[in-house]
Amino acid sequence: RVIDGLGGPPKEDQTVVVVAGMIHAVGDALTTPVPHEAEIFNRQGYTVLPGMVGMHDHIFYPAGPGHYNTLEFSAPRLYLAAGVTTIRTTGGMEPYAELNLKRAINEGRIPGPAMHVTSPYLEGPGAFTLQMHELESPEEARQMVAYWADVGIDDFKAYTNITRAQLSAAIEEVHRRGKKITGHLCSIGFREAAALGIDNLEHGLVVNTEFAPGKEPDVCPPSGVNRRALLSLEVSGEEIQETIRQLVANEVAITSTLPVFEISVPGRPPVEPLILEAMAPDAREAYLTRRARVGSGDGTQAEALLKLEMAFELAFARAGGLLLAGPDPTGYGGVLPGFGNFRELELLVEAGFSPAEAISIATHNGAVYLGREHRIGSVEPGKQADLVLVDGDPSKDISAIRRVQIVFKAGVGYDSARLFQAVKGTVGVR
């Protein structure tokens, strides 16, 4: 069975021929020629789909208030084990470590996905961690973009306290160099960012502050004020619909990161033994302790915000917007690389997308944004053989996506179970 990543129904009884790391042919099993020297995998009842293109897939992990550890060992293995063959790191705490990791993966020294490394956060005054630099002027924003572009950074990310003048300067320099910039914004609303020319916005409606009462220019309003304002609105209402229209008209993509919001809802997600086994003991204890406290806050509000975000993402995509997907493995540690990508697909289906649509969002759409759709993101002849073999039919039950058997990256096969086994007890430390 082949789910090609383009959003259509699966094709049954297919043969996929891979030659020299490329997809040579895809077609009916009875009529598609197979080279005599081919190694044959006969997997009736299994499904082949494209390697996922993770668009908010950090290499770091929360290690206490305001600090993050780089997971140069466990993160790349977990992503690859889950069938994520390409990632955008979407904000770097240790950019040189990520660039070196990218090089090691490309040279075959470390198993992992192809990496599109994102810049350090372009942040204004008020950064929540000492690991971030605070910009002081538009000119410094331009200089920071120029420096990291010259070093070899692939993409750029603006953060919550950046000013409109700083963001405008950064966008201009990023585009001058033929690259793209995304943002997790708070001081700047979505419509303002779209008008400035940003390419992508992270997380969706729940971080958009343009509806907060008394919103001051270039100032991030209190989160409680913004959440109450959002919960007073309907996605079908004119305010949000106008934002969607402007985003689509300006070709601004939205990245769905539903798993990182779900962990604020009491009782969600289900506790998974494999995730707990992957964590280092201290990280596991910290996660379970925080998780037990989630219900003591306003869980009703968190659940309502999650539902609102799901409705927004569905409406945005139905209006013609480019929706991307990634788990954002941050929060209080409950979202892990790879496992979070599985959960993102399940939550997209819960939001109202068909399984085939969810898979397309997590594969082909990311390739389109990266300008790599001619090479990756779908199961088609002439594409790179980034393929995932799963036991079952995700088009009927999206949770089958978790039963990954083999992941092919550029035609090289990796044993998913052995990769998961290799990282047990390491997440949170290395």
C-alpha positions as CSV (number, residue, x, y, z in Angstrom):
1,R,0.0,0.0,0.0
2,V,1.4,3.4,-0.9
3,I,0.3,6.8,0.6
4,D,2.1,9.2,-1.7
5,G,1.9,12.3,0.5
6,L,-0.1,14.3,-2.0
7,G,-3.4,14.0,-0.1
8,G,-5.1,11.4,-2.2
9,P,-6.4,7.9,-1.2
10,P,-3.9,5.1,-0.8
11,K,-3.0,2.9,-3.7
12,E,-3.2,-0.8,-3.0
13,D,-0.9,-3.7,-4.2
14,Q,1.9,-1.4,-5.3
15,T,5.6,-2.0,-6.1
16,V,8.2,0.7,-5.3
17,V,11.5,0.3,-7.1
18,V,14.5,2.1,-5.6
19,V,17.7,2.4,-7.6
20,A,20.8,4.3,-6.4
21,G,18.9,6.2,-3.7
22,M,16.1,7.4,-6.0
23,I,12.6,6.2,-6.6
24,H,12.8,4.6,-10.0
25,A,9.2,3.4,-10.3
26,V,5.9,3.2,-8.5
27,G,3.1,1.2,-9.9
28,D,0.8,-1.9,-9.9
29,A,2.5,-4.9,-8.5
30,L,1.5,-7.1,-11.4
31,T,2.8,-4.8,-14.1
32,T,5.7,-2.8,-12.7
33,P,9.0,-4.3,-13.8
34,V,11.5,-5.2,-11.1
35,P,15.2,-5.4,-11.9
36,H,16.6,-9.0,-11.8
37,E,19.3,-8.0,-9.3
38,A,16.9,-6.2,-6.9
39,E,16.7,-7.1,-3.2
40,I,13.0,-7.6,-2.7
41,F,11.0,-6.7,0.4
42,N,7.5,-8.3,0.2
43,R,5.3,-6.6,2.8
44,Q,1.7,-7.3,2.1
45,G,-0.5,-5.4,4.6
46,Y,2.2,-2.8,5.2
47,T,2.2,0.8,4.0
48,V,4.9,2.9,2.4
49,L,4.7,6.7,2.8
50,P,7.1,9.6,2.3
51,G,9.7,10.5,5.0
52,M,8.3,13.2,7.2
53,V,9.6,16.8,6.8
54,G,9.5,18.1,10.4
55,M,9.2,21.9,10.4
56,H,9.5,22.7,14.1
57,D,12.0,20.0,15.2
58,H,14.5,21.2,17.8
59,I,17.7,19.4,18.7
60,F,17.5,20.7,22.3
61,Y,15.4,19.8,25.4
62,P,14.2,21.8,28.4
63,A,16.6,21.2,31.3
64,G,15.1,23.4,34.0
65,P,13.8,27.0,34.0
66,G,15.3,29.0,31.2
67,H,17.9,26.5,30.0
68,Y,18.1,23.9,27.3
69,N,20.5,20.9,26.6
70,T,21.5,20.0,23.1
71,L,20.6,16.4,22.3
72,E,23.2,15.7,19.7
73,F,23.0,11.9,20.3
74,S,19.4,11.1,21.0
75,A,17.4,13.7,18.9
76,P,18.7,12.8,15.4
77,R,18.2,9.1,16.1
78,L,14.7,9.6,17.5
79,Y,13.7,11.7,14.5
80,L,15.0,9.2,12.0
81,A,13.5,6.2,13.9
82,A,10.1,7.9,13.7
83,G,10.4,8.3,9.9
84,V,11.4,12.0,10.0
85,T,14.0,12.2,7.2
86,T,14.2,16.0,7.0
87,I,14.0,18.6,9.7
88,R,14.1,22.4,10.2
89,T,15.5,23.1,13.6
90,T,13.4,26.3,13.9
91,G,15.5,28.1,16.5
92,G,18.9,27.3,17.7
93,M,20.5,27.6,21.2
94,E,23.8,26.2,20.0
95,P,24.0,26.9,16.3
96,Y,27.6,25.7,15.9
97,A,26.7,22.4,17.5
98,E,23.8,22.1,15.0
99,L,25.9,23.0,12.0
100,N,28.5,20.4,13.1
101,L,25.8,17.8,13.6
102,K,24.4,18.5,10.2
103,R,27.9,18.0,8.7
104,A,28.3,14.7,10.6
105,I,25.0,13.4,9.4
106,N,25.8,14.4,5.8
107,E,29.1,12.6,6.1
108,G,27.4,9.4,7.4
109,R,29.2,9.5,10.8
110,I,25.9,9.9,12.7
111,P,22.4,8.5,11.8
112,G,19.9,11.3,11.5
113,P,17.6,13.3,9.2
114,A,18.8,15.9,6.7
115,M,19.0,19.1,8.7
116,H,17.9,22.7,7.7
117,V,19.6,24.6,10.5
118,T,17.9,27.7,11.8
119,S,19.6,30.8,13.2
120,P,19.9,31.7,16.9
121,Y,16.7,33.5,17.9
122,L,16.3,37.1,16.6
123,E,15.0,38.4,19.9
124,G,14.4,41.9,21.3
125,P,14.8,43.1,24.9
126,G,13.4,40.8,27.5
127,A,14.7,37.3,26.5
128,F,13.6,34.6,28.9
129,T,16.9,32.8,28.8
130,L,20.6,33.9,28.9
131,Q,21.1,31.6,25.9
132,M,19.5,34.2,23.7
133,H,21.1,37.5,22.4
134,E,18.9,40.6,22.7
135,L,18.9,42.9,19.7
136,E,19.3,46.6,20.3
137,S,18.6,48.1,16.8
138,P,17.4,47.3,13.3
139,E,21.0,47.5,12.1
140,E,22.1,44.9,14.6
141,A,19.3,42.6,13.3
142,R,20.6,43.0,9.8
143,Q,24.1,42.3,10.9
144,M,23.1,39.2,12.8
145,V,21.3,37.8,9.8
146,A,24.3,38.5,7.6
147,Y,26.8,36.9,10.0
148,W,24.8,33.7,10.4
149,A,24.0,33.4,6.7
150,D,27.7,33.6,5.9
151,V,28.4,30.9,8.5
152,G,26.0,28.6,6.7
153,I,22.7,28.9,8.5
154,D,19.8,27.7,6.3
155,D,16.8,29.5,7.8
156,F,16.0,32.3,10.3
157,K,13.6,32.8,13.2
158,A,12.3,35.9,15.0
159,Y,11.2,35.7,18.6
160,T,8.6,37.1,21.0
161,N,10.0,40.5,21.9
162,I,11.5,41.7,18.5
163,T,10.3,45.1,17.4
164,R,8.7,45.9,14.0
165,A,11.7,47.9,12.9
166,Q,14.1,45.0,13.8
167,L,11.9,42.4,12.2
168,S,11.6,44.5,9.0
169,A,15.4,44.9,8.8
170,A,15.9,41.2,9.4
171,I,13.3,40.2,6.7
172,E,14.9,42.5,4.2
173,E,18.4,41.0,4.8
174,V,17.1,37.4,4.8
175,H,15.2,37.8,1.5
176,R,18.2,39.6,0.0
177,R,20.2,36.4,0.6
178,G,17.5,34.2,-0.9
179,K,16.4,32.6,2.4
180,K,13.3,32.5,4.5
181,I,12.3,33.7,8.0
182,T,9.7,32.4,10.4
183,G,8.6,33.8,13.8
184,H,7.2,32.9,17.1
185,L,5.9,36.4,17.8
186,C,4.2,38.2,20.6
187,S,5.2,41.9,20.4
188,I,4.0,41.9,16.7
189,G,0.6,40.6,15.6
190,F,0.1,38.2,12.7
191,R,-1.3,40.8,10.3
192,E,1.5,43.2,11.0
193,A,4.1,40.5,10.4
194,A,2.4,39.5,7.2
195,A,2.5,43.1,6.0
196,L,6.2,43.2,6.8
197,G,6.8,40.2,4.6
198,I,7.5,37.3,7.0
199,D,7.4,33.9,5.3
200,N,6.1,31.7,8.2
201,L,4.5,32.0,11.6
202,E,4.9,29.3,14.3
203,H,2.3,27.8,16.6
204,G,-0.8,29.4,15.0
205,L,-3.6,31.4,16.6
206,V,-2.8,30.7,20.2
207,V,0.3,33.0,20.2
208,N,-1.3,35.7,18.0
209,T,-1.6,38.9,20.1
210,E,-3.4,41.2,17.6
211,F,-6.7,40.8,19.4
212,A,-5.5,41.5,22.9
213,P,-7.3,44.6,24.3
214,G,-4.9,47.6,24.8
215,K,-2.2,46.0,22.7
216,E,0.7,48.5,22.4
217,P,3.0,48.6,19.4
218,D,6.1,46.4,19.9
219,V,5.0,45.2,23.3
220,C,4.2,41.7,24.2
221,P,0.9,41.7,26.3
222,P,0.4,39.4,29.3
223,S,-0.4,35.9,28.3
224,G,-3.5,35.8,30.4
225,V,-4.9,38.9,28.7
226,N,-4.3,37.4,25.3
227,R,-5.8,34.0,26.1
228,R,-9.0,35.6,27.4
229,A,-9.2,37.7,24.3
230,L,-8.8,34.7,22.0
231,L,-11.3,32.6,23.8
232,S,-13.9,35.3,23.3
233,L,-13.6,34.9,19.5
234,E,-14.9,32.3,17.1
235,V,-12.8,31.0,14.2
236,S,-15.8,31.6,11.9
237,G,-16.0,35.2,13.1
238,E,-14.9,38.2,11.0
239,E,-11.8,39.0,13.1
240,I,-10.1,35.7,12.7
241,Q,-11.4,35.2,9.1
242,E,-9.8,38.5,8.1
243,T,-6.5,37.4,9.6
244,I,-6.7,34.1,7.7
245,R,-7.4,36.0,4.5
246,Q,-4.4,38.3,4.9
247,L,-2.1,35.4,5.8
248,V,-3.2,33.5,2.7
249,A,-3.0,36.6,0.4
250,N,0.6,37.3,1.6
251,E,1.5,33.6,1.3
252,V,2.5,33.2,4.9
253,A,2.7,29.6,6.0
254,I,1.6,28.5,9.5
255,T,3.4,25.8,11.5
256,S,1.1,23.5,13.5
257,T,2.7,22.5,16.8
258,L,-0.3,20.9,18.6
259,P,1.7,18.5,20.8
260,V,3.4,21.3,22.8
261,F,0.0,22.8,23.6
262,E,-1.7,19.5,24.4
263,I,0.6,18.9,27.4
264,S,-1.1,21.8,29.2
265,V,-4.4,19.9,29.1
266,P,-5.0,17.6,32.1
267,G,-4.8,13.9,31.3
268,R,-3.3,14.5,27.8
269,P,-1.5,13.0,26.0
270,P,-1.8,9.4,27.2
271,V,1.3,8.3,29.1
272,E,3.5,6.2,26.8
273,P,6.0,3.7,28.3
274,L,8.3,4.1,25.3
275,I,8.6,7.8,25.9
276,L,9.3,7.3,29.6
277,E,12.0,4.7,28.8
278,A,13.7,7.1,26.4
279,M,14.1,9.8,29.1
280,A,17.0,10.0,31.4
281,P,15.9,9.3,35.0
282,D,16.0,12.9,36.2
283,A,14.2,14.1,33.1
284,R,11.5,11.5,33.5
285,E,11.0,12.4,37.2
286,A,10.8,16.1,36.3
287,Y,8.3,15.5,33.5
288,L,6.0,13.2,35.6
289,T,6.1,15.7,38.5
290,R,5.1,18.6,36.2
291,R,2.5,16.5,34.5
292,A,0.8,15.7,37.8
293,R,0.4,19.4,38.5
294,V,-1.2,20.3,35.2
295,G,-4.7,19.6,36.6
296,S,-4.2,22.1,39.4
297,G,-4.3,25.1,37.0
298,D,-7.0,26.1,34.6
299,G,-7.2,23.0,32.6
300,T,-10.5,24.0,31.0
301,Q,-8.9,27.1,29.5
302,A,-6.0,25.0,28.1
303,E,-8.4,22.5,26.5
304,A,-10.5,25.3,25.0
305,L,-7.3,26.9,23.5
306,L,-6.3,23.6,22.0
307,K,-9.7,23.2,20.4
308,L,-9.6,26.8,19.1
309,E,-6.1,26.2,17.6
310,M,-7.3,23.0,15.9
311,A,-10.3,24.9,14.4
312,F,-8.0,27.7,13.2
313,E,-5.6,25.4,11.5
314,L,-8.4,23.5,9.7
315,A,-9.9,26.8,8.6
316,F,-6.5,28.2,7.5
317,A,-5.8,25.1,5.4
318,R,-9.3,25.0,3.9
319,A,-8.8,28.7,2.8
320,G,-5.8,27.7,0.8
321,G,-3.1,28.4,3.4
322,L,0.1,26.3,3.6
323,L,0.0,24.4,6.9
324,L,3.2,22.8,8.1
325,A,3.8,20.4,11.0
326,G,6.3,19.9,13.8
327,P,6.0,18.9,17.5
328,D,8.2,21.7,19.1
329,P,9.8,19.4,21.7
330,T,10.0,22.0,24.5
331,G,7.3,22.8,27.1
332,Y,8.0,21.0,30.3
333,G,9.6,18.0,28.6
334,G,6.6,15.9,27.6
335,V,7.2,16.3,23.8
336,L,10.1,14.2,22.5
337,P,11.7,14.2,19.1
338,G,10.1,11.6,16.9
339,F,7.4,10.6,19.3
340,G,6.1,14.2,19.1
341,N,5.9,13.9,15.3
342,F,3.7,10.8,15.6
343,R,1.4,12.8,18.0
344,E,1.2,15.8,15.7
345,L,-0.3,13.6,13.0
346,E,-2.8,12.1,15.4
347,L,-3.8,15.6,16.6
348,L,-4.2,16.9,13.0
349,V,-6.7,14.0,12.4
350,E,-8.5,14.9,15.7
351,A,-8.7,18.5,14.3
352,G,-10.7,17.3,11.3
353,F,-8.1,16.5,8.7
354,S,-8.3,13.1,7.0
355,P,-5.3,10.8,7.7
356,A,-4.1,11.3,4.1
357,E,-4.3,15.1,4.5
358,A,-2.4,15.0,7.8
359,I,0.3,12.9,6.2
360,S,0.5,15.4,3.3
361,I,0.9,18.3,5.8
362,A,3.7,16.5,7.5
363,T,5.5,15.5,4.3
364,H,4.8,17.3,1.1
365,N,3.9,20.7,2.6
366,G,7.2,21.0,4.4
367,A,9.0,20.1,1.2
368,V,7.1,22.8,-0.6
369,Y,8.0,25.5,2.0
370,L,11.7,24.4,1.8
371,G,11.7,24.6,-2.0
372,R,12.5,20.9,-2.1
373,E,9.3,19.4,-3.4
374,H,11.0,18.4,-6.6
375,R,13.3,16.2,-4.5
376,I,11.5,15.0,-1.3
377,G,8.0,14.9,0.3
378,S,6.1,12.4,-1.9
379,V,6.4,8.9,-3.2
380,E,6.9,9.5,-6.9
381,P,9.4,8.4,-9.6
382,G,12.4,10.7,-9.8
383,K,12.2,11.7,-6.1
384,Q,14.8,10.8,-3.5
385,A,14.0,7.5,-1.8
386,D,13.0,9.0,1.6
387,L,10.4,6.3,2.5
388,V,8.8,4.9,5.7
389,L,7.5,1.4,5.9
390,V,4.8,0.9,8.6
391,D,2.9,-2.1,9.8
392,G,-0.7,-1.3,9.1
393,D,-2.9,1.2,7.3
394,P,-2.5,4.8,8.6
395,S,-5.2,5.9,6.1
396,K,-7.7,4.1,8.2
397,D,-6.1,4.4,11.7
398,I,-3.5,7.2,11.9
399,S,-2.0,5.6,15.0
400,A,-0.5,2.9,12.7
401,I,2.1,5.6,11.9
402,R,3.8,4.6,15.2
403,R,4.5,1.0,13.9
404,V,7.5,2.0,11.8
405,Q,9.6,-1.0,10.6
406,I,12.2,0.5,8.3
407,V,13.1,4.1,7.4
408,F,14.8,4.7,4.1
409,K,16.8,8.0,3.8
410,A,18.1,8.5,0.2
411,G,17.7,4.7,-0.3
412,V,19.6,3.7,2.8
413,G,17.5,1.6,5.2
414,Y,17.5,2.0,9.0
415,D,16.0,-0.3,11.5
416,S,13.6,1.8,13.5
417,A,13.4,-0.4,16.6
418,R,17.2,-0.5,16.9
419,L,17.4,3.3,16.7
420,F,14.8,3.7,19.4
421,Q,16.6,1.1,21.6
422,A,19.9,3.0,21.2
423,V,18.6,6.1,22.9
424,K,16.9,4.6,25.9
425,G,17.6,6.6,29.1
426,T,19.4,9.4,27.3
427,V,16.8,12.1,26.4
428,G,17.4,15.1,28.5
429,V,21.1,14.6,28.8
430,R,22.6,14.0,25.4
